[in-house]
Amino acid sequence: METAAFNVLFMTQVEARPQAGDTVRGVNAPGDTDSAHGVRTKGLGGNSVGLLGSAVIGISTVAPVYCLTSTLGSTAGEVGLQMPAIFLAGFLPMLLVAFAYRELNKVMPDCGTSFTWTVKAFGPRIGWMCGWGLVIATIIVLSNLAGVATSYFWLLAGEISGSESIAALDDNKAVHILTCLALIAAATAISYRGMTATKGVQYTLVGLQLVVLAVFVGMALTKAGSFETSVDFSWSWMNPFAVQSFAAFTAGLSLSIFMYWGWDACMATNEETTGSAKTPGRAALIAMVVLVGSYLATGIAAQMVVGSGEDGLGLANPETSDNVFAALAGPVMGPTLGILLFVAVLASAAASLQTTFIPVARTVLAMATYEALPKSFTKVHPVFKTPGKATIVAGVATGVFYTVMTLLSENVLVDTIYALGLMICFYYALTAFACVWYFRGELFRSGRDFAYKGLMPLLGGLMLTAVFGKTLYDMWDPAYGSGSAVFGVGSVFVIGVGLLLIGVVIMLVMQRRSPAFFRGEVLTKETPSLVVAD
């Protein structure tokens, strides 16, 4: 890994500004600032990740095998055989928002991503809340991934040893929590050691996931028709309008959107990536294509071999729908190869646990660099060139959050995970709208600008805003999530809105401690005339 910090693309007036993708040389120190715009370097290690490594990090953060085993059944339960169509419908807003990220990253490859870009477009308060949405969503996901990795660790240990008592150790709350904390500590340590260590681990774990998925798909297709619930393939599965009701469609769409969340980790490494203005955007699109292809192939193969109903091995069987691969591993792949599916789920959760530290640590680093959070979070390790303190604090916060939620109530933990969709739609939609507003002076310069900087991000933002509103409405009902309520209001609503309000409180505290940032003096809003041309 190079030890020299990556130099960000400084934006200057049109007459003297560099082209997108250029790098300003000669200013390396953390905190160096472009006087016109307040964009600051962070001291991260540049040129540590290439196109392939960045795409792998994006795929890993999404955790495709984990997402599939945990949501195939739920999605089939909502939309039946239209599950592949829902996978495509969920892919659309994510793809449209990915174009917004790509265009914003071209002119400002800053590791603060959504936070930095929304500040530049809408000002410090909206930008701060956007950053908070990303941070709190990531902490929730990290805790959930750690719990899943722990459960599969003991499940796999029981399968290999043939001992039910070892598999049952996961039911021991003390053992479960201690194992979970150990996995969080290991993931934190790898992320702390920098992008080179992260990249090496991820190549192995992501490769394993995709190979096992391919084997599962191949074997499922060869065994289609062998089970009572098997279904012949039909192109009607690709028709989203065939979903039985709008409520079922939106429920399935929410699950599908969650399955794509995390691809933006490619962008959080932009200051550490070769060709930082263009490589992260290309990596994000590659990751999205790999994900949608994997989801469609697996969903179609699974439906063909066991169907999407509630009987027998059907995907929507309530007894197995929350962990589909655990039920299908043996019947589809056999007792020996079936263990590989357990290994793949564990690898998926563990890999995502490790890479998900990347966006949260770098967002916190950026917020601190621009004085939106305490200055102590700006510390970058002198050798590893990583946001050391931010990474450690994220690990500690994840461990504490999961431990408290587990000890407090299993229902609270489940409802917190259900509230995640609200955070995802919140900061993705804000980033999409930020792209449209940031480039508003350029939208009619060319057909490309109108499509990629305006129309597509706008449509993506509107779609996610609609899902945000519908999710907020559904959360009010106590039946949503675990079924618990607070004063007659669904606990998922209370948790989701409550976490956003906590962000408002912290923002008000930081406003008193760091008034310059909130006056717009540190990271200034952009004007159309200052936007860098392609």
URCOR-V938292 format. One record per run of one state. SS is the DSSP state (h for helix, s for strand, l for the rest). FROM is the first residue (numbers start at 0). TO is the last residue. If there is no record, write none. Layout:
BEGIN
ss | from | to
SS | FROM | TO
SS | FROM | TO
END
This chain:
BEGIN
ss | from | to
l | 0 | 3
s | 4 | 4
l | 5 | 31
s | 32 | 32
l | 33 | 38
s | 39 | 39
l | 40 | 43
s | 44 | 44
l | 45 | 47
s | 48 | 48
l | 49 | 49
h | 50 | 61
l | 62 | 62
h | 63 | 106
l | 107 | 112
h | 113 | 121
l | 122 | 122
h | 123 | 160
l | 161 | 162
h | 163 | 170
l | 171 | 171
h | 172 | 191
l | 192 | 193
h | 194 | 222
l | 223 | 233
h | 234 | 237
l | 238 | 238
h | 239 | 241
l | 242 | 244
h | 245 | 259
l | 260 | 263
h | 264 | 267
l | 268 | 268
h | 269 | 271
s | 272 | 272
l | 273 | 277
h | 278 | 305
l | 306 | 322
h | 323 | 368
l | 369 | 373
h | 374 | 377
l | 378 | 386
h | 387 | 407
l | 408 | 408
h | 409 | 417
l | 418 | 418
h | 419 | 437
l | 438 | 445
h | 446 | 474
l | 475 | 483
s | 484 | 485
l | 486 | 487
s | 488 | 489
h | 490 | 512
l | 513 | 513
h | 514 | 517
l | 518 | 526
h | 527 | 529
l | 530 | 533
END
